[in-house]
Amino acid sequence: MPTVTHDDIVEALKSVISTALATVEGAPALEYDEPRLADPDQQGENRFRVVLMSTGRTPARDQLATPPPFFVEASFALGLHGVGSDDASRRALMSDMTRAIDAAITADWSLGGVASFAQVTALESDTSKETGVAPENLLDIAIEVEFDSLTRLG
C-alpha cells in the first residue's frame, strides 16, 4: 500500500462520490467543506446540495510499531440536503443519491488504490416541515477511511 496524505484521500473520496452522483439523474455536483446547507436565493422548486466535510483523523490505535508508515483513520460526513415542496421526487432523489454513493464506496473500498479501506458507517436523517418554510430532508452519511501515511495524521 503506498503512503498517502489526507489530501490524497480527500481527492480520491471526492472522485468516487462525484462519479456516483453522475449516475443519478438530477443530482447536484459535490461540494467540499461548504458549511451552508440552504441556498436562500432559490425558492419554490426542489433544490439539493451534497457536501463532503472532513470530521477528523487520528493515528490508528492498533498499530504496535511506531515508525512510518503510520496507520491513519480519517472520518468524513457527507451531507445530502433536499428542500422543496414536491415530497415524492425530493425523497426519491435523496434515496437514489444515497444508494449510489453507498454502492460506489462499497465497490471501490480502496478509493482507487490510495486507501487501505473505506466504508460507509452510518446514516442519520432529519426531516423538517414547518409552516411557511419549504419541507426539507437532510441525510448525514458517515464515512471512515483507513490509510498509510508518512506522518501520524496524514
VOGU-3710 file (C-alpha; in Angstrom, 3 decimals, decimal comma):
1> mptvthddiv> 0,000/0,000/0,000  1,505/3,386/-0,936  1,882/6,126/1,650  -0,526/8,974/1,051  -1,678/12,206/2,644  -5,075/13,207/3,958  -5,394/15,490/0,922  -4,898/12,463/-1,351  -7,704/10,673/0,499  -9,994/13,698/0,158
11> ealksvista> -9,376/13,872/-3,594  -9,944/10,130/-4,028  -13,157/10,255/-1,986  -14,384/13,268/-3,950  -13,713/11,396/-7,188  -15,628/8,273/-6,117  -18,590/10,300/-4,819  -18,700/12,601/-7,856  -18,674/9,598/-10,171  -21,555/8,054/-8,195
21> latvegapal> -23,562/11,276/-8,334  -23,056/11,468/-12,098  -25,057/8,233/-12,422  -28,108/9,782/-10,721  -30,303/11,980/-12,900  -30,855/15,373/-11,275  -28,126/15,009/-8,652  -26,148/18,160/-7,848  -22,379/18,433/-8,057  -20,383/17,523/-4,962
31> eydeprladp> -19,110/20,409/-2,856  -16,268/20,138/-0,340  -16,053/21,831/3,049  -19,080/24,056/2,410  -20,941/24,543/5,697  -24,004/26,290/4,233  -26,771/23,818/3,543  -29,547/26,128/2,435  -29,436/28,486/-0,513  -31,762/31,358/0,422
41> dqqgenrfrv> -31,734/32,818/-3,098  -33,587/29,858/-4,616  -37,234/29,311/-3,693  -40,056/27,068/-4,833  -38,869/24,014/-6,741  -36,881/21,240/-5,149  -33,199/22,015/-4,787  -30,352/19,890/-3,493  -26,806/20,088/-2,157  -24,232/17,407/-1,495
51> vlmstgrtpa> -21,387/18,473/0,781  -18,394/16,434/1,949  -16,772/17,541/5,217  -13,718/16,120/6,968  -14,675/15,415/10,580  -11,357/14,225/11,976  -8,343/11,957/11,770  -6,282/10,061/14,260  -3,450/7,544/14,343  -4,822/4,007/14,416
61> rdqlatpppf> -4,890/2,589/17,931  -3,921/-0,918/16,902  -0,538/-0,045/15,362  2,074/-1,727/17,541  5,227/-0,296/15,985  5,654/3,447/15,677  7,998/4,038/12,727  6,485/5,145/9,415  4,338/4,333/7,683  1,670/5,225/10,190
71> fveasfalgl> -1,842/3,842/10,009  -4,291/6,761/9,990  -8,056/6,691/10,446  -9,984/9,575/8,914  -13,682/10,318/9,223  -15,959/12,276/6,944  -19,558/13,420/6,913  -21,430/13,642/3,644  -24,497/15,838/3,889  -27,285/15,377/1,364
81> hgvgsddasr> -29,734/18,232/1,651  -33,004/18,486/-0,246  -35,507/21,319/0,031  -38,773/21,757/-1,821  -42,480/21,130/-1,812  -42,547/18,017/-4,022  -42,151/15,357/-1,319  -42,125/12,301/-3,571  -39,481/13,485/-6,025  -37,358/15,077/-3,273
91> ralmsdmtra> -37,288/11,866/-1,246  -36,705/9,734/-4,341  -33,652/11,738/-5,420  -32,228/11,709/-1,880  -32,693/7,932/-1,775  -31,156/7,428/-5,235  -28,111/9,531/-4,308  -27,647/7,650/-1,026  -27,760/4,247/-2,725  -25,377/5,323/-5,496
101> idaaitadws> -22,827/6,737/-3,056  -23,014/3,718/-0,750  -22,648/1,322/-3,689  -19,696/3,270/-5,130  -17,741/3,296/-1,859  -18,564/-0,362/-1,230  -17,393/-1,311/-4,736  -14,237/0,853/-4,617  -13,298/0,424/-0,948  -9,650/1,302/-1,711
111> lggvasfaqv> -10,677/4,607/-3,340  -8,710/3,829/-6,455  -5,859/2,216/-4,556  -4,946/5,051/-2,164  -6,758/3,808/0,954  -6,395/0,615/2,937  -10,143/0,587/3,435  -13,106/2,953/3,109  -16,654/2,302/4,240  -19,957/3,990/4,901
121> talesdtske> -20,598/3,517/8,612  -23,860/5,324/9,397  -26,781/7,292/8,043  -28,687/9,841/10,097  -31,742/11,579/8,723  -33,733/14,646/9,646  -36,983/15,829/8,091  -38,492/19,234/8,688  -41,918/20,544/7,688  -42,588/23,916/9,246
131> tgvapenlld> -45,373/26,283/8,282  -44,171/28,919/5,824  -40,943/27,040/5,045  -40,376/24,527/2,253  -40,153/20,922/3,510  -36,627/19,594/3,722  -34,687/16,394/4,215  -31,124/16,156/5,496  -29,211/12,902/5,287  -25,854/12,742/7,041
141> iaievefdsl> -23,734/9,854/5,797  -20,712/8,941/7,943  -17,660/7,612/6,098  -14,494/6,142/7,615  -11,233/5,724/5,728  -8,053/3,944/6,814  -4,776/4,726/5,047  -0,977/4,574/5,407  0,926/7,827/5,753  4,412/9,091/6,499
151> trlg> 3,009/11,207/9,349  0,720/10,291/12,232  -2,124/12,496/10,985  -1,639/12,012/7,288
//
